[in-house]
Amino acid sequence: MPVYKFITVNKDSFFAVWKVDESEDDLWIGIQLTDHCQTRFNGMKSELHRRAFLSIRHLLALYGYEDTDLYYNEFGKPHLKDGNYISITHSHHFTAIIISKTEEVGIDIEKNREKILRIAHKFTPFEEYRTLANTEAIIRKLTIVWGAKESLYKIYGQQGISFLHHINVADFSFDQNQTTAEILYHGDVSHYDVHFLEFEGFTLVYAIKK
């Protein structure tokens, strides 16, 4: 099985990354979906999306969970029936889950692409990045910031939050591999630790609520 990475964040939190290179038939082996998830699966037109969906169920199995242990609230946020916190992500041929027994967590994987330069103004003040050495460095940093904001959005789990106006990510250097962030929404402030890693042209970011 192509488990790409296991990471222990702390004694109560951990995540795993799957590199999806199996066929859809192979990924079905040992997997049983609930009626709800089977309906979702049947509506997926992309084979890559279907394979990613199944690989996430294999990631769940690594930690002793089945599809029946997972449910989604009205905002689409995943939850585990045993009360542990979970977040799920996929991008192209990588998928990942993060689980914590004690802390709210969020995770996001993004492929590093020039496209992010065109949408940067929608989620962060772009002028903050003009001092970076080259375009590649700007793309890397913007992708980390986007992944951080996606991770925080997944933790918060409510509609109406603006990436640009409500989520702030503190500046960081690439070699730190971590930063902090906050959400300021409707007068409430929440704080988060953010960590990131880069591999094979992808960026993975995970956040933990303080």
Contacts in CASP RR format, 6 or more apart in sequence:
PFRMAT RR
TARGET T0000
AUTHOR 0000-0000-0000
METHOD contacts of the structure
MODEL  1
MPVYKFITVNKDSFFAVWKVDESEDDLWIGIQLTDHCQTRFNGMKSELHR
RAFLSIRHLLALYGYEDTDLYYNEFGKPHLKDGNYISITHSHHFTAIIIS
KTEEVGIDIEKNREKILRIAHKFTPFEEYRTLANTEAIIRKLTIVWGAKE
SLYKIYGQQGISFLHHINVADFSFDQNQTTAEILYHGDVSHYDVHFLEFE
GFTLVYAIKK
1 18 0 8 1.000
1 58 0 8 1.000
2 18 0 8 1.000
2 19 0 8 1.000
2 20 0 8 1.000
2 21 0 8 1.000
2 22 0 8 1.000
3 16 0 8 1.000
3 17 0 8 1.000
3 18 0 8 1.000
3 19 0 8 1.000
3 59 0 8 1.000
3 62 0 8 1.000
4 17 0 8 1.000
4 18 0 8 1.000
4 19 0 8 1.000
4 94 0 8 1.000
4 199 0 8 1.000
5 16 0 8 1.000
5 17 0 8 1.000
5 199 0 8 1.000
6 14 0 8 1.000
6 15 0 8 1.000
6 16 0 8 1.000
7 14 0 8 1.000
7 15 0 8 1.000
7 16 0 8 1.000
7 17 0 8 1.000
8 14 0 8 1.000
9 15 0 8 1.000
9 98 0 8 1.000
9 100 0 8 1.000
9 195 0 8 1.000
9 206 0 8 1.000
9 208 0 8 1.000
12 100 0 8 1.000
12 101 0 8 1.000
12 102 0 8 1.000
12 103 0 8 1.000
13 98 0 8 1.000
13 99 0 8 1.000
13 100 0 8 1.000
13 101 0 8 1.000
13 102 0 8 1.000
13 103 0 8 1.000
13 105 0 8 1.000
13 208 0 8 1.000
14 63 0 8 1.000
14 98 0 8 1.000
14 99 0 8 1.000
14 100 0 8 1.000
15 96 0 8 1.000
15 97 0 8 1.000
15 98 0 8 1.000
15 99 0 8 1.000
15 107 0 8 1.000
15 206 0 8 1.000
16 59 0 8 1.000
16 62 0 8 1.000
16 63 0 8 1.000
16 96 0 8 1.000
16 97 0 8 1.000
17 94 0 8 1.000
17 95 0 8 1.000
17 96 0 8 1.000
17 109 0 8 1.000
17 204 0 8 1.000
18 55 0 8 1.000
18 56 0 8 1.000
18 58 0 8 1.000
18 59 0 8 1.000
18 94 0 8 1.000
18 95 0 8 1.000
18 96 0 8 1.000
19 93 0 8 1.000
19 94 0 8 1.000
20 27 0 8 1.000
20 48 0 8 1.000
20 51 0 8 1.000
20 52 0 8 1.000
20 55 0 8 1.000
20 93 0 8 1.000
20 94 0 8 1.000
20 95 0 8 1.000
21 93 0 8 1.000
22 51 0 8 1.000
22 55 0 8 1.000
23 51 0 8 1.000
24 47 0 8 1.000
24 50 0 8 1.000
24 51 0 8 1.000
24 54 0 8 1.000
27 51 0 8 1.000
27 54 0 8 1.000
27 55 0 8 1.000
27 58 0 8 1.000
28 54 0 8 1.000
31 54 0 8 1.000
31 57 0 8 1.000
31 58 0 8 1.000
31 67 0 8 1.000
32 66 0 8 1.000
32 67 0 8 1.000
33 41 0 8 1.000
33 57 0 8 1.000
33 67 0 8 1.000
34 67 0 8 1.000
34 68 0 8 1.000
37 53 0 8 1.000
37 67 0 8 1.000
37 70 0 8 1.000
40 53 0 8 1.000
41 50 0 8 1.000
41 53 0 8 1.000
41 54 0 8 1.000
44 50 0 8 1.000
44 53 0 8 1.000
48 92 0 8 1.000
48 93 0 8 1.000
49 90 0 8 1.000
52 90 0 8 1.000
52 93 0 8 1.000
52 95 0 8 1.000
53 90 0 8 1.000
55 90 0 8 1.000
55 95 0 8 1.000
56 88 0 8 1.000
56 90 0 8 1.000
56 95 0 8 1.000
56 97 0 8 1.000
57 66 0 8 1.000
57 67 0 8 1.000
59 95 0 8 1.000
59 96 0 8 1.000
59 97 0 8 1.000
60 66 0 8 1.000
60 67 0 8 1.000
60 69 0 8 1.000
60 70 0 8 1.000
60 97 0 8 1.000
63 97 0 8 1.000
63 99 0 8 1.000
65 80 0 8 1.000
68 81 0 8 1.000
69 80 0 8 1.000
69 81 0 8 1.000
69 82 0 8 1.000
70 78 0 8 1.000
70 79 0 8 1.000
70 80 0 8 1.000
70 81 0 8 1.000
70 86 0 8 1.000
71 78 0 8 1.000
71 79 0 8 1.000
71 81 0 8 1.000
72 78 0 8 1.000
72 79 0 8 1.000
73 79 0 8 1.000
75 157 0 8 1.000
75 158 0 8 1.000
75 159 0 8 1.000
77 154 0 8 1.000
77 157 0 8 1.000
78 86 0 8 1.000
78 87 0 8 1.000
78 88 0 8 1.000
79 86 0 8 1.000
80 86 0 8 1.000
80 99 0 8 1.000
84 99 0 8 1.000
84 100 0 8 1.000
84 101 0 8 1.000
85 99 0 8 1.000
85 100 0 8 1.000
85 101 0 8 1.000
85 102 0 8 1.000
85 103 0 8 1.000
85 104 0 8 1.000
85 105 0 8 1.000
86 97 0 8 1.000
86 98 0 8 1.000
86 99 0 8 1.000
86 100 0 8 1.000
86 105 0 8 1.000
87 97 0 8 1.000
87 98 0 8 1.000
87 105 0 8 1.000
87 106 0 8 1.000
87 107 0 8 1.000
87 151 0 8 1.000
87 154 0 8 1.000
87 155 0 8 1.000
87 206 0 8 1.000
88 95 0 8 1.000
88 96 0 8 1.000
88 97 0 8 1.000
88 107 0 8 1.000
89 95 0 8 1.000
89 96 0 8 1.000
89 97 0 8 1.000
89 107 0 8 1.000
89 108 0 8 1.000
89 109 0 8 1.000
89 150 0 8 1.000
89 204 0 8 1.000
90 96 0 8 1.000
90 109 0 8 1.000
91 109 0 8 1.000
91 110 0 8 1.000
91 111 0 8 1.000
91 202 0 8 1.000
92 111 0 8 1.000
92 202 0 8 1.000
94 109 0 8 1.000
94 202 0 8 1.000
94 204 0 8 1.000
95 109 0 8 1.000
96 107 0 8 1.000
96 109 0 8 1.000
96 204 0 8 1.000
97 107 0 8 1.000
98 105 0 8 1.000
98 106 0 8 1.000
98 107 0 8 1.000
98 206 0 8 1.000
99 105 0 8 1.000
100 208 0 8 1.000
103 208 0 8 1.000
103 209 0 8 1.000
104 155 0 8 1.000
104 208 0 8 1.000
104 209 0 8 1.000
105 155 0 8 1.000
105 206 0 8 1.000
105 207 0 8 1.000
105 208 0 8 1.000
105 209 0 8 1.000
106 151 0 8 1.000
106 152 0 8 1.000
106 154 0 8 1.000
106 155 0 8 1.000
106 206 0 8 1.000
106 207 0 8 1.000
106 208 0 8 1.000
107 151 0 8 1.000
107 154 0 8 1.000
107 204 0 8 1.000
107 205 0 8 1.000
107 206 0 8 1.000
107 207 0 8 1.000
108 146 0 8 1.000
108 147 0 8 1.000
108 148 0 8 1.000
108 150 0 8 1.000
108 151 0 8 1.000
108 154 0 8 1.000
108 204 0 8 1.000
108 205 0 8 1.000
108 206 0 8 1.000
109 202 0 8 1.000
109 203 0 8 1.000
109 204 0 8 1.000
109 205 0 8 1.000
110 143 0 8 1.000
110 146 0 8 1.000
110 147 0 8 1.000
110 150 0 8 1.000
110 202 0 8 1.000
110 203 0 8 1.000
110 205 0 8 1.000
111 201 0 8 1.000
111 202 0 8 1.000
112 139 0 8 1.000
112 140 0 8 1.000
112 143 0 8 1.000
112 198 0 8 1.000
112 201 0 8 1.000
112 202 0 8 1.000
112 203 0 8 1.000
113 139 0 8 1.000
113 143 0 8 1.000
114 135 0 8 1.000
114 139 0 8 1.000
116 139 0 8 1.000
116 142 0 8 1.000
116 143 0 8 1.000
116 146 0 8 1.000
117 135 0 8 1.000
117 138 0 8 1.000
117 139 0 8 1.000
117 142 0 8 1.000
120 126 0 8 1.000
120 129 0 8 1.000
120 142 0 8 1.000
122 163 0 8 1.000
122 164 0 8 1.000
123 145 0 8 1.000
123 146 0 8 1.000
123 149 0 8 1.000
123 163 0 8 1.000
123 164 0 8 1.000
124 142 0 8 1.000
124 145 0 8 1.000
124 146 0 8 1.000
124 149 0 8 1.000
124 163 0 8 1.000
124 164 0 8 1.000
124 169 0 8 1.000
128 171 0 8 1.000
129 138 0 8 1.000
129 141 0 8 1.000
129 142 0 8 1.000
130 138 0 8 1.000
132 138 0 8 1.000
132 141 0 8 1.000
137 174 0 8 1.000
140 174 0 8 1.000
140 198 0 8 1.000
140 203 0 8 1.000
141 174 0 8 1.000
143 203 0 8 1.000
144 172 0 8 1.000
144 196 0 8 1.000
144 203 0 8 1.000
144 205 0 8 1.000
145 169 0 8 1.000
146 163 0 8 1.000
147 196 0 8 1.000
147 203 0 8 1.000
147 205 0 8 1.000
148 169 0 8 1.000
148 179 0 8 1.000
148 181 0 8 1.000
148 194 0 8 1.000
148 196 0 8 1.000
148 205 0 8 1.000
148 207 0 8 1.000
149 163 0 8 1.000
149 167 0 8 1.000
149 169 0 8 1.000
149 181 0 8 1.000
150 205 0 8 1.000
151 192 0 8 1.000
151 194 0 8 1.000
151 205 0 8 1.000
151 206 0 8 1.000
151 207 0 8 1.000
152 167 0 8 1.000
152 181 0 8 1.000
152 183 0 8 1.000
152 192 0 8 1.000
152 194 0 8 1.000
152 207 0 8 1.000
153 161 0 8 1.000
153 163 0 8 1.000
153 167 0 8 1.000
155 192 0 8 1.000
155 207 0 8 1.000
155 209 0 8 1.000
156 183 0 8 1.000
156 185 0 8 1.000
156 190 0 8 1.000
158 185 0 8 1.000
161 167 0 8 1.000
161 183 0 8 1.000
161 185 0 8 1.000
166 183 0 8 1.000
166 184 0 8 1.000
166 185 0 8 1.000
167 181 0 8 1.000
167 182 0 8 1.000
167 183 0 8 1.000
168 181 0 8 1.000
168 182 0 8 1.000
168 183 0 8 1.000
168 184 0 8 1.000
169 179 0 8 1.000
169 180 0 8 1.000
169 181 0 8 1.000
169 194 0 8 1.000
170 179 0 8 1.000
170 180 0 8 1.000
170 181 0 8 1.000
171 179 0 8 1.000
172 178 0 8 1.000
172 179 0 8 1.000
177 195 0 8 1.000
177 196 0 8 1.000
177 197 0 8 1.000
178 193 0 8 1.000
178 194 0 8 1.000
178 195 0 8 1.000
178 196 0 8 1.000
179 194 0 8 1.000
179 196 0 8 1.000
180 191 0 8 1.000
180 192 0 8 1.000
180 193 0 8 1.000
180 194 0 8 1.000
181 191 0 8 1.000
181 192 0 8 1.000
181 194 0 8 1.000
181 207 0 8 1.000
182 189 0 8 1.000
182 190 0 8 1.000
182 191 0 8 1.000
182 192 0 8 1.000
183 189 0 8 1.000
183 190 0 8 1.000
183 192 0 8 1.000
190 209 0 8 1.000
190 210 0 8 1.000
191 209 0 8 1.000
191 210 0 8 1.000
192 207 0 8 1.000
192 208 0 8 1.000
192 209 0 8 1.000
192 210 0 8 1.000
193 207 0 8 1.000
193 208 0 8 1.000
193 210 0 8 1.000
194 205 0 8 1.000
194 206 0 8 1.000
194 207 0 8 1.000
195 205 0 8 1.000
195 206 0 8 1.000
195 207 0 8 1.000
196 203 0 8 1.000
196 204 0 8 1.000
196 205 0 8 1.000
196 206 0 8 1.000
197 203 0 8 1.000
197 204 0 8 1.000
198 204 0 8 1.000
END
